[in-house]
């Protein structure tokens, strides 16, 4: 078994656990909930082993670097972070119902990593700019932030789904947590993501300063990460002072995630800049 | 951020009537204007507006390439658009007057709104929460009321009961007694730390702009310089010392990918070598507050030939491709007559070498490879290397540690602002006329109310069980 096989399997296991969660939501079968969670946990374990193996393989190839250095690896790590965070939220807030919204995001990340033609899956050595101890700190903090924003968006989607559904008589969303709980969860995951994004931007700035002599050069990636940071800062302010919660917060969570996705993928695909090594 | 005003409507009301409170004089037009300006700069609307403006205008600079020449913009966007860009400073928008203007508005807004709201927060921090009437407690969002027999109330150790929440303060009055657990009152400062941290970062960035510089220099191997060129306008900047590039090398992976760019730099001051260091991309050299970063390189159609005659000192020669050079004292003539490579990079070079009247030797050498050549009965260690210039990014930024301090403060402030809350639990014991004691359990928090409500519920249930079991 090598890491490529394990990570390939992960794509399908996340697909399967997405389906389990959707099934659970549609048929309101609470009994399957444990199965879905258990399966997702196993899938996460497989992915974790896959990631560790990839790390080990890089050492065997004489390269020796953390598996966090190109688009493929970042997508895999993104999926991993989403699942870790999702399972934590599920456990902490005792709600399995957000699975059908969150787990498919991890599947999509894995599927994109595995099947997009432009993405190079090989373990290649590091270009000089990436040979830094800040690499791991920067990537890990950013992706914890991204994953939290992904969960917030999933919760936002769920919130909108539930408010729309509640108007009907035969509500399908009785399994979903009550709206105030959801609203609170969106807010919390957003705050969590905001702090990690802040740390991610700061570690990036320190790294940039030690590599290029400027902690901030308004490169498109930097600028977009700042735009995303501003977006969430505005959202958090609007919630505190204008009382923007409920549907509005849900919509903002989705818009914020769109900004995250643009920062993460859009900038690499559409704009040029210093982060070009993340593009393939 | 302004949780405090949200939580305490009375505080807002007090703020709104401040003009009449703090200004006993007739409202002059000027005072009124100042008041209006103050309210404007203290408003959250302005904060949201300026953040939106900065975020939206920032997008322009990610779409329109920055720092190119006017001709390039004309070529790409057409004459009219390019002129329009020029008028609005779009080519250098992040240092344009209007972008700085927006940042200034944000900074003023941060200062004014913090000053405006801080006194309220400080009052809440300093407030004596023990000075509260049972009626106020009964009106709180989290409240439970029990009535138990007086001996039972006396039998319970209330300090002990509240211990899991924290140490309780106690006050007694004519009605009975009041216990208070008051935790995390200083967490109300978190938001101000965050605002302060952003200002600190701005100040650090400003100091860097005013007292620092960003420049670069292309320095050929074996050459030295005492000045670099400004990034903005290529104006020469004196260093105050000399930096010398001893060598520049590129290491490759087996795949042909670049593994490392390495420059061996030496700092020379008043004719003395004071510091030597190999720099690579993530490991710069710093001397007297000026930092040298490995940033680029340029290959030249020239070679460095390093000759060490057996048993004597080496000597370095820099010579153009296909040009003969002479080392008079040793009677040596040599040159690079051919080279193979990819692009501008020479992978191997063909050396022509003649000692005295002996036979000329020709030899293919890999770049930077050292070989021993025998000519005219003598041995010579010879190394041939393509000549490169190392591209150095040179910066002096006295504000960088202030910026880092601001960043640290930002993260700490965010943690305090979001994860710590000012939580208060009151337990009031009031003697009733019928030999009973009325217990009011009340709680208040400024953040995370759902979780607080659960904690409060738990506590209330504990209290209920306690009073029932002992009764």
Interface residues (C-beta under 8 A of the other chain):
Chain A: X124 X125 X127 X128 X129 X131 X132 X134 X180 X181 X184 X188 X191 X194 X195 X198 X199 X202 X205 X206 X207 X209 X210 X211 X212 X213 X214 X215 X216 X218 X220 X223 X224 X226 X227 X230 X231 X233 X234 X236 X237 X238 X240 X241 X242 X243 X267 X271 X272 X273
Chain B: X1 X2 X3 X5 X6 X44 X47 X48 X51 X52 X54 X55 X58 X59 X61 X62 X63 X65 X66 X94 X205 X214 X253 X255 X257 X258 X259 X260 X261 X280 X281 X282 X283 X284 X291 X293 X294 X295 X393 X394 X395 X397 X400 X403 X404 X407 X410 X411 X414 X415 X418 X448 X450
